[in-house]
Amino acid sequence: MQELIKKAQILIDAMPYIRRFSGKTVVIKYGGNAMINEELKNKVMQDITLLKFIGLNPIIVHGGGPDISRELNDKGIKSKFVNGLRVTDETTVAVAQQVLIGKTNKEVVAMLNKQGGRAVGISGIDASFIECEKQTTEVDGETVDLGYVGRIKNIKREVLDLLCQDQLIPVIAPIGTDSEGNSYNINADTVAASVAVAVQAEKLILLTDVEGIKDKDGNVVYEATVDEINKMIEDNTINGGMIPKVQGCIKAVKDGVTGVHIVDGRIPHCLLLEIFTTSGIGSMIKSDRY
């Protein structure tokens, strides 16, 4: 009986958060170890389905870099990265499209449907949902052509609105298209942030393989403002590969997302723990509206 009472108390403790976030949109970037470990996969899908059942609107953006690299290696094609972005020729973008849309996207949709959700897979090619243009980068002051790597110009929000209104869970593959019908590979974190801004999401949650943002003593920073994060970048507390990730989070917050969370996807039921507990388990960069 005591165990049953504890379970009831858990639901009561979650009630204020359910009330607060009911009807709100949450964009989840699904990646890292949570996409590899079978047990974690199932728990993430359970979390997402539960969010939908209790009144939130989850939108999923998935990555797939390791699967793309594996497929390219099997074909004897070597990957080249510049500033963290994969140089993408015609063959590579065809492989990326095949893997992300034809394999990874369908697997995520199937896993959600298995949990009782009503998921539907889309990419930026569908209804020209993600409009983009060719992206370049600079190395030592010189412009480098990355091939078919896209820079997002526009997200057609109405596509997502229609799906969410029909009680569906959109699962987005990070492939975009330009006005001439060319396909482009896009960084999944970038797509997730752009989607979150387009729908003015309450939360953008990035599932990663790190505990969160850490201070100089190695402790996880559970909440921070944009100004506090900028200071941590300036004094080198935040460095390396975490810098572009938090800069993307800052842009999302400045452009209208209420809070951005960097969450350790290696923790079972990480989404529920982050959304429905007081302290959460990852790092949240919050806006003034939070």
N, C-alpha and C positions, 0 to 999 in steps of 0.2 A: 504493500500500500504506500509506503514511504517513497518508493521509486516512482510510482504513478503520480504522487503529489509533486515530486520534483519536476517531472515532465510537464505537469500543468503549470508550475511556476515559471518554467522557461517560456511557455507561450505568453503568460501574463507579462513577463519582463520585456518580451518583444513587441507587445501591443502598442506602446507609444511610437515606436519606429515604424510599425506597419501603418498606423494612422497618419504619420507624417509623410511617408513616401508613397502612399497609395495614389495611383494615377500619375505618378512621376515616371519619367523616362530615365533608364540607366543604360549607358553604353559600356559594354564589356569587351576589352581586347583580350582574346583567348590565345595564349601562347605559352612558351616555356615548357617546363616539366609537366605542367597540367595537361599538355597535349600528348605526352609520351607515356606516362604511367597509367596503366589501365584502371587502377583503383581510383586515382585522382580524377581521371576522365569522368567516371561515373558520378563521383561526388559533385563535380562542377556542374554536370548536366542536371543532377537533382536540385542543386541550388538555383539554377536558372529557371527550371520549370516551376519550382515553388514560388519564386519571385513573381512569375506570371500569374499563378493561381491566386496569390493574395493581393493582386491589384496593381503591381508595378508593370512597366513596359520595358522589358529587357531587349536590347538590340546587340547582337554579337558580331564582332569583327575578328576574324581568325587570321593567324599567320600561317606559315608553312615552309619557312626557309630550309630547315633540315631535309624535308621531303624533296624539295626542289634540287638541293645539292646532291642528294642521293641519286635522283633520277638522271641528273646531268653526268654524274660520275659513271653511272651504268652505261651511258651513251658515249663515254670517253670525252666529254666536254669539260674543260677546266673552268672553274669560276674565278672571276677577278672582281675584287671589291675596291672601290675608291671612296674614301671618307665614309665607310660603313655601308655604302650602297652597291648592290650587285650590278656590274656592267652587263647590260642585257641586249644581245643582238637578236635577230629575227628567230633563230633557232631556240635561244634561251627563253624568249618571251612566249614562244609556242609551248615549250615544256612547262613554264610557270603557269600558263593558262590551263594546260591539261591537268597539272597536279592540283592547283588551288581550286579550280572550279569543278573538275571532273572527279577528283578523289577526296581531298580534305573537306571541302564544303559539304559534299554529300554524306560523308562520315559523321560530321557534326550534326547535320539535320537528322540523320537516322538515330543518333544517340539521344537527341532531345525528344524525338517522337517515341522512342522506346520508353522514356520516362513519363509519357502521357502528355507531353507538350504538342503544340501544333506549329512546328517549325517549317520555314520555307527558305530555300537557298537562293541567293541572288548575287550578282557581281555588278560592277560598274558598267558593264556592257549592256545589261538589261535596261531597256528604256533610256539608254545613255544616262544612267543614274549618277555615275561619277564622271564628270567632264574634266578632262585634264589636257595638259600640253607636255611637250618634251622637257625634261629637267636636265640641267647641266650642273656641274660643280666646279670649284676652283681648287687647283693644286699649285702651290708656289706662285700664285698670281696669274696662272694661266687657266683658261676655261677648258674643261674636259667634258667631252660628249659621252654620256652614260648609255646611249642607245635608247631602247624602249623602256626608260624609267620615267614615270609620270609625275608631274607637279599638278596638284588638284586646283582646278579653277572654280568648280561649282559642284555642290551636292544637291540633287533634286529632292528636297524634303518631302514633297507630296507623295513620292513613291513609298517612303517609310510610313507616312501618316496613314495611307490606305491599308497597308499591311497590319499595322498596330491596331487600327480601328476594327479590323476583322478578327481580332484576337489571335493573330499569328505572331510568331517570334522570328524576326528577320535574322538570317545568318549571312553575313557579307564576306565575299572573297575579294581581296584587295587588288582587283584588276580594273583599270579605268579605260576610257576611250576618248579619242579626240573627234573633231568635227568631220574628219575624213574616214572615220571608222577604224583607225589603227588602235591596237590594244597596247596598254602600258602596265608594267609591273609597278606597284606603289608600296612603300613601306607601310606595314599594317598599323603601327602606332600612329602614323600620320593620318591614315584613313579613319581610325577610331576617333582621334581628336577632331577631325573635320566633321565627321558625322555627329559627334556630341555637340559641337557648336551649331551645326545646321538645325538640329532639333531642340536646341537650348536645353540640354539634358540636365537633370538634377545632379547626376554623378557620371563621371568617366572613371572606370576602374581598369587598371592595367595589371594583368596577371603576369608576374615575372618570376625569376628564380633567385631573387634577393629578398631580404626581410623588409626592406624599405630604405628610406633616406636615413643616414646615420650622422650623428654629431661628431665632434672631434674625439670624444671618448669612446666612440663605437656604439653608442646607444641609439636605438631607433627613435626618430622624431615622429611622434604620432600625429601632430597637427602643426601646421606652419602657414603663415601668410606669404603672399608673393614677395613682399619686401624682405622677409626673413630668409626665404630661399635665395633671393638675389645676393644677400650678404654672405650666405654660405658658399655661393659660387665664387664671390670676390675673394674670400679668405681661403679658398682652396679646400674647404671642408667637403664640398661636393666637387668631384673631379672625374676625369676619365669618361667612360661610356655613360655615366649617369647624367652628365651635363646635358647632352641633346635630349635625353628623355624628360628631364625636369623642365627644360626650356619649352618643350612641346606642351607640357602640363600647364606651365605659366601662361602660354598663349591661349590655351583653351579656357582657362579661368578668366583671363582678361576679355575674351570674346563672348562670355556669357554662361559658361558652365559653372554651376554653383560650387562643386568640389571635385577635385581629381585625386584619385587614390592609387598609390603604388603598393600592390599587395603580393605577398609571397604565395604563389600558386601551388607550392609544395605542401601547404597545410590543408588537410581535409576540411571541406566545407568553409573554405576561406571567404567566400562571398557572403555567406550568412553571418559569419563572425565579424566581418568588417562593417556590414550595414546595420545589423541588429544588436550590436553591443556598444556600450558607452565609449570605450577607448578604441575599439577596433583592433586590428592586428597589423596594419601596415601604416604607411605615411599618407596623410591627407594634406593637399595644398588647397586652402579654402579661400573663397572670395569674400568680399565685404558683405555679400548678401547672405552668407551661411548662417 
